[in-house]
Amino acid sequence: MFKIYDKTNIKRIFNLFLMATALILLFFLISSVSATTYIVSTENSTFSIYNFLKNNQSPLANGDTVIFKAGNYSDLNLNVKKSITLKTSGKVTVRTVQIHNNTKISGFIINKNFYADNSNTITKNTMKGLFIVDNSNTITKNTIKRSLQINGANNIIKGNTIKGGIWSNGAKNFFKKNSVSKESQIVGGKNIVTSNTFKKHVYIFDNNNKINGNKVANNYKIHTSGKNNILKNNKQSYVDLVLINIGKNSKGHVLSVKNVGTKSSVACYIKIDNYDKNVYNIKVPKLKKGKSTRIIIPKRIINKLKYRYYETTYYGGYIYLDYKNKNKDADLSNNNLYVGSDEKGYRVYFSMM
């Protein structure tokens, strides 16, 4: 009878263990040997480098590394289809970069545009042109001279200096410790925006965004639109009163005004205009921090925003907060609603005027 604890069987098991261990070590050895490092220099022609990186017949394989020696490759358009690592040894300048999936790239100066598809790691580069990415990329410690455009989800954008703005259309992106010089817009929901420095307005749309610990330059602010957005510990000068669109009821249109900033706001007004002139004012009382009040715009006032165009009736105008609080906050751009027409008569929209 076979017994697992017989001395003979124990010896067999031990030998099998040794064989298995040897096979695992051999596997890793073969894997490490199969990854090749290639060196590129300006002595190689632009055409030969381009073909080496893009051509499917090239010996370059997934997992390989290509190191560029210092030099100006200003006519080179890097187009990399394989999952490789691109590095530099010294200052390296290329014209454009296009990487597809699972590529790592670091240390390059890119004079024109940079495109990345999915699951790439992009670190310590300088992009002078457009920088456009799709999904699941990790983008860290780059200097981006223009704007960063994101066309997908699950990207990590951390520790970058962005001289333009961020234009993001996708969910579950993570933005942390970036310095952003120009106006930005983040759309898609479930994004995390934390510990960034914004030097102009940033607009964050859709639902369930977490916006925490950001710093905004004086006279600018974070603008949000959507449900269940969490704003916490952001340092900005224009954050006192927020105008919220509630919706229609039998008496007119319902708005809410909430004090999310200063200890106590001063009394102010909601103003309504039809593009040309003010048609109505509604007084908003003093509000302590965290408190809100509901305001009803009567139907007769909404009807003052009607106008005729080619025998068709339309609605048009703005609803906005007009106030100066104890922090001398005279900003209106986050506190505007736009009245327009729809199939049911009129609709109130968030406005970025």
HELIX and SHEET records of a PDB file:
HELIX    1   1 LYS A    7  SER A   34  1                                  28    
HELIX    2   2 THR A   46  LYS A   54  1                                   9    
HELIX    3   3 LYS A  299  ILE A  302  1                                   4    
HELIX    4   4 ASN A  303  LEU A  305  5                                   3    
SHEET    1   A11 THR A  37  VAL A  40  0                                        
SHEET    2   A11 THR A  65  VAL A  80  1                                        
SHEET    3   A11 THR A  85  ASN A 101  1                                        
SHEET    4   A11 LYS A 104  SER A 106  1                                        
SHEET    5   A11 THR A 121  THR A 123  1                                        
SHEET    6   A11 THR A 138  THR A 140  1                                        
SHEET    7   A11 ILE A 156  LYS A 158  1                                        
SHEET    8   A11 PHE A 174  LYS A 176  1                                        
SHEET    9   A11 ILE A 192  THR A 194  1                                        
SHEET   10   A11 LYS A 210  ASN A 212  1                                        
SHEET   11   A11 ILE A 230  LYS A 232  1                                        
SHEET    1   B10 THR A  37  VAL A  40  0                                        
SHEET    2   B10 THR A  65  VAL A  80  1                                        
SHEET    3   B10 THR A  85  ASN A 101  1                                        
SHEET    4   B10 PHE A 108  ILE A 110  1                                        
SHEET    5   B10 THR A 126  MET A 127  1                                        
SHEET    6   B10 THR A 143  ILE A 144  1                                        
SHEET    7   B10 THR A 161  ILE A 162  1                                        
SHEET    8   B10 SER A 179  VAL A 180  1                                        
SHEET    9   B10 THR A 197  PHE A 198  1                                        
SHEET   10   B10 LYS A 215  VAL A 216  1                                        
SHEET    1   C10 THR A  37  VAL A  40  0                                        
SHEET    2   C10 THR A  65  VAL A  80  1                                        
SHEET    3   C10 THR A  85  ASN A 101  1                                        
SHEET    4   C10 PHE A 114  ASN A 118  1                                        
SHEET    5   C10 PHE A 131  ASN A 135  1                                        
SHEET    6   C10 LEU A 148  ILE A 150  1                                        
SHEET    7   C10 ILE A 166  ASN A 169  1                                        
SHEET    8   C10 SER A 184  VAL A 187  1                                        
SHEET    9   C10 VAL A 202  PHE A 205  1                                        
SHEET   10   C10 ILE A 222  SER A 225  1                                        
SHEET    1   D 3 LEU A 241  LYS A 248  0                                        
SHEET    2   D 3 GLY A 252  ASN A 259 -1                                        
SHEET    3   D 3 SER A 292  PRO A 298 -1                                        
SHEET    1   E 5 ASN A 278  VAL A 284  0                                        
SHEET    2   E 5 CYS A 268  ASP A 273 -1                                        
SHEET    3   E 5 GLY A 317  ASP A 322 -1                                        
SHEET    4   E 5 ASN A 336  ASP A 342 -1                                        
SHEET    5   E 5 GLY A 345  PHE A 350 -1                                        
SHEET    1   F 2 LYS A 306  TYR A 309  0                                        
SHEET    2   F 2 THR A 312  TYR A 315 -1                                        
END                                                                             
